[in-house]
Amino acid sequence: MKKLLILGGGTAGTMMANKLHHALDREEWEITIVDKEKTHYYQPGFLFIPFGIYRREDVEKPKSNFFPAGINVVYSEIDLIKAEEKQVQLEGGRTLNYDYLIVATGTQIRPDQTPGMLGPLWQKDIFDFYSVEGALALHKKLKTWEGGNLVVAITELPFKCPVAPLEFVFLAEAFFTEKGMRDKVNISLVTPMPGAFTKPVATKMLSELLGEKNIKVVADFYIERIDNEKKCLVSYDEKEVPFDLLTIVPLNMGDELIARSGLGDDLNYVPTDKHTLQSKAHEDIFVIGDAADLPTSKAGSVAHFAADIVEENLLCAMEGRSLTGSFDGHANCYIETGYGKGALIDFNYDTEPLPGTYPLPGIGPFGLLKNTRINHYGKIIFRWIYWHILLKGKELPVESEMTMAGKRKVSA
């Protein structure tokens, strides 16, 4: 019996388990998935918890609900990937052999990597919303906060869901307006990027929206430390941004397992061919989702679009054929903008987000780089799609490869 081993039971790993369970001959291949956690989190939902839109039970379910019957599931810490021996060593000494390995170990927030982040103000006046615990603590804080300088800050690129900080400031602006205290809150977005987003056309549209909502953008700010006594962010060139309430996106890094195994870069991401999604160092290892060092967004949509390519190329490799699948870096993201509206962006390695309609040219129903109610509904409906279709590896009526149909080329 040949063995396929999947490390990580998050979005990417669960999708691959479901897809390959159907694609592989069960009498020839044994599939095993390993994860240390038994709870699956709908991470895009963390954004809504601080504002009371979602509750904890809206964003978590047992992982066992989504693994296909007939595969082996092992809940364990992973000590080491021994790539040369084609083995994975688990906590406690158990060893799993593999013929092919899929690494889907994701990325993690590392507040410990920034001086002062885990200081005396942590989860008192400094919060993250990239963990369910951080989002819940921030929800409790916002219930009684009386106003001041609200700073939403990005520590460093890359990080999960790159539009989430934008969504947070938009939702915060609406939240405080609806509470009747918007005049008591100064909202700032602090970012190492040169603007609101990484690409000029989207940056122009989003910057205009931020301006309309009186949200300040502090660009090109690289956080060196957080001064808990002065309550300010300090950059490497000693600039300061004061805060009364700080919502921070900590440094993101790949799993420490990747570092221990000698398979990662400086941030513990696996060097991966950006088109084949095969490890650059080992032909029997494929990488999907946030664990890879791909030059695209760390977002669930990337894992979804990449899953078809990993499946195609893994089957090619198993059959001794040349790899035929090529990933173009396709990503799309709904952007909540408050007041029941939202925007949508769709892009890949080579094409920046452009205006237009999605997924049907001229019809939509979603508008690219437009602030509309239907885009907001798309974001809300996506949670159901995620739990019932996406995780289970079912097909969606959207191609993995990005198309220019329905898009208009414009200049910033």
Backbone hydrogen bonds, N-H to C=O, Kabsch-Sander energy under -0.5 kcal/mol:
donor,donor_aa,acceptor,acceptor_aa,energy
2,K,28,E,-2.6
4,L,30,E,-2.9
5,L,100,Y,-2.4
6,I,32,T,-3.0
7,L,5,L,-0.5
7,L,102,I,-2.9
8,G,6,I,-0.7
8,G,34,V,-3.0
10,G,104,A,-0.5
14,T,10,G,-2.3
15,M,11,T,-2.0
16,M,12,A,-2.2
17,A,13,G,-2.2
18,N,14,T,-2.0
19,K,15,M,-2.6
20,L,16,M,-2.7
21,H,17,A,-1.6
22,H,18,N,-1.1
23,A,19,K,-1.5
24,L,20,L,-2.4
26,R,24,L,-0.5
28,E,25,D,-1.3
29,W,25,D,-2.7
30,E,2,K,-2.9
32,T,4,L,-2.3
33,I,72,N,-2.7
34,V,6,I,-2.5
35,D,74,V,-2.2
40,H,61,K,-3.5
42,Y,59,V,-3.3
43,Q,41,Y,-1.4
45,G,42,Y,-1.7
46,F,43,Q,-1.7
47,L,44,P,-0.7
48,F,45,G,-1.2
49,I,45,G,-0.8
49,I,46,F,-0.8
51,F,48,F,-0.6
52,G,49,I,-2.0
53,I,48,F,-2.0
54,Y,48,F,-0.7
58,D,55,R,-1.5
59,V,55,R,-0.5
59,V,56,R,-1.8
60,E,56,R,-0.5
61,K,40,H,-2.1
63,K,38,K,-2.9
65,N,62,P,-1.5
66,F,63,K,-2.1
67,F,63,K,-0.8
71,I,68,P,-1.3
72,N,31,I,-2.9
74,V,33,I,-2.7
75,Y,73,V,-0.5
76,S,35,D,-1.1
76,S,74,V,-0.9
79,D,77,E,-0.5
79,D,89,Q,-2.0
80,L,89,Q,-2.0
82,K,80,L,-0.6
82,K,87,Q,-3.1
83,A,81,I,-1.0
86,K,82,K,-0.9
87,Q,82,K,-1.9
88,V,96,L,-2.7
89,Q,80,L,-2.9
90,L,88,V,-0.5
90,L,94,R,-3.5
91,E,77,E,-2.5
93,G,90,L,-2.0
96,L,88,V,-3.0
98,Y,86,K,-1.9
99,D,3,K,-3.2
100,Y,3,K,-1.7
101,L,284,D,-2.6
102,I,5,L,-2.7
103,V,101,L,-0.5
103,V,286,F,-2.9
104,A,7,L,-2.7
104,A,102,I,-0.7
108,Q,253,M,-3.4
110,R,251,L,-2.9
113,Q,110,R,-2.0
114,T,111,P,-1.2
117,M,114,T,-2.1
119,G,116,G,-1.4
122,W,119,G,-1.8
123,Q,126,I,-3.8
124,K,121,L,-2.4
125,D,121,L,-2.7
126,I,121,L,-2.2
127,F,246,L,-2.7
135,A,131,S,-2.4
136,L,132,V,-2.1
137,A,133,E,-2.2
138,L,134,G,-2.2
139,H,135,A,-2.0
140,K,136,L,-1.9
141,K,137,A,-1.8
142,L,138,L,-2.6
143,K,139,H,-1.1
144,T,140,K,-0.5
144,T,141,K,-1.3
145,W,141,K,-1.3
148,G,184,K,-1.8
150,L,148,G,-0.8
150,L,186,N,-2.8
151,V,149,N,-0.7
151,V,245,L,-2.6
152,V,188,S,-2.9
153,A,151,V,-0.6
153,A,247,T,-2.4
154,I,190,V,-2.4
155,T,153,A,-0.5
155,T,249,V,-2.1
161,C,298,K,-3.4
164,A,161,C,-2.1
167,E,163,V,-2.4
168,F,164,A,-2.6
169,V,165,P,-2.0
170,F,166,L,-2.2
171,L,167,E,-2.9
172,A,168,F,-2.7
173,E,169,V,-2.2
174,A,170,F,-1.9
175,F,171,L,-2.7
176,F,172,A,-2.7
177,T,173,E,-1.7
178,E,174,A,-2.7
179,K,175,F,-1.4
180,G,177,T,-1.4
181,M,176,F,-2.7
182,R,176,F,-0.7
184,K,181,M,-1.8
185,V,182,R,-1.5
186,N,148,G,-2.5
187,I,185,V,-0.6
187,I,214,N,-0.5
188,S,150,L,-2.3
189,L,216,K,-3.2
190,V,152,V,-3.0
190,V,188,S,-0.6
191,T,189,L,-0.5
191,T,218,V,-2.7
203,T,199,K,-2.4
204,K,200,P,-2.3
205,M,201,V,-1.8
206,L,202,A,-2.8
207,S,203,T,-2.7
208,E,204,K,-1.9
209,L,205,M,-1.7
210,L,206,L,-2.5
211,G,207,S,-2.4
212,E,208,E,-2.2
213,K,209,L,-1.4
214,N,211,G,-1.6
215,I,210,L,-2.5
216,K,187,I,-2.3
216,K,214,N,-0.5
218,V,189,L,-3.2
218,V,216,K,-0.5
219,A,217,V,-0.7
220,D,193,M,-2.5
221,F,191,T,-2.5
222,Y,220,D,-0.7
223,I,155,T,-0.5
223,I,221,F,-0.7
224,E,234,V,-3.0
225,R,234,V,-1.9
226,I,115,P,-2.4
227,D,225,R,-0.5
227,D,232,C,-2.6
228,N,226,I,-0.9
231,K,227,D,-1.1
232,C,227,D,-1.7
233,L,241,V,-2.7
234,V,225,R,-2.5
235,S,239,K,-2.5
236,Y,222,Y,-1.6
238,E,235,S,-1.9
241,V,233,L,-1.9
243,F,231,K,-2.5
244,D,149,N,-2.7
245,L,149,N,-2.3
246,L,125,D,-3.1
247,T,151,V,-3.0
247,T,245,L,-0.5
248,I,127,F,-3.2
248,I,246,L,-0.6
249,V,153,A,-2.9
252,N,158,P,-0.6
253,M,108,Q,-2.5
254,G,267,L,-3.3
255,D,106,G,-0.6
258,I,255,D,-1.4
259,A,255,D,-0.8
260,R,256,E,-2.7
261,S,257,L,-1.8
262,G,259,A,-1.6
263,L,258,I,-2.4
264,G,258,I,-0.7
265,D,269,Y,-1.9
268,N,265,D,-1.8
270,V,291,A,-2.7
273,D,278,Q,-2.7
277,L,273,D,-2.3
279,S,285,I,-3.0
280,K,271,P,-2.2
285,I,282,H,-1.6
286,F,101,L,-2.7
287,V,277,L,-2.3
288,I,103,V,-2.2
291,A,288,I,-0.7
292,A,289,G,-1.6
293,D,270,V,-1.7
296,T,294,L,-1.7
298,K,159,F,-0.6
299,A,297,S,-1.2
302,V,299,A,-0.8
303,A,299,A,-1.4
304,H,300,G,-2.3
305,F,301,S,-2.6
306,A,302,V,-2.5
307,A,303,A,-1.6
308,D,304,H,-0.7
309,I,305,F,-0.6
310,V,306,A,-2.5
311,E,307,A,-2.5
312,E,308,D,-2.4
313,N,309,I,-2.8
314,L,310,V,-2.6
315,L,311,E,-2.2
316,C,312,E,-1.9
317,A,313,N,-2.5
318,M,314,L,-2.6
319,E,315,L,-1.5
320,G,317,A,-1.3
321,R,316,C,-2.9
327,F,275,H,-2.8
331,A,347,F,-2.8
333,C,345,I,-2.0
335,I,343,A,-3.1
336,E,334,Y,-0.5
337,T,341,K,-2.2
338,G,341,K,-0.7
341,K,338,G,-1.0
342,G,372,T,-2.2
343,A,335,I,-2.7
345,I,333,C,-2.1
347,F,331,A,-2.8
348,N,351,T,-2.0
349,Y,328,D,-2.7
352,E,350,D,-0.5
354,L,346,D,-0.6
356,G,368,L,-1.1
357,T,406,G,-1.8
358,Y,366,F,-2.5
360,L,364,G,-1.7
363,I,360,L,-1.4
364,G,360,L,-2.9
366,F,358,Y,-2.3
368,L,356,G,-2.4
368,L,366,F,-0.5
369,L,344,L,-2.9
370,K,367,G,-1.1
372,T,342,G,-2.7
372,T,370,K,-0.9
376,H,372,T,-1.0
377,Y,373,R,-2.2
378,G,374,I,-1.9
379,K,375,N,-1.8
380,I,376,H,-2.1
381,I,377,Y,-3.0
382,F,378,G,-1.5
383,R,379,K,-0.6
383,R,380,I,-0.9
384,W,380,I,-0.5
384,W,381,I,-0.8
385,I,381,I,-1.8
386,Y,382,F,-3.1
387,W,383,R,-2.1
388,H,384,W,-2.5
389,I,385,I,-2.5
390,L,385,I,-2.5
391,L,386,Y,-2.2
393,G,390,L,-1.9
394,K,389,I,-2.0
398,V,396,L,-1.8
407,K,404,M,-2.3
408,R,355,P,-2.6
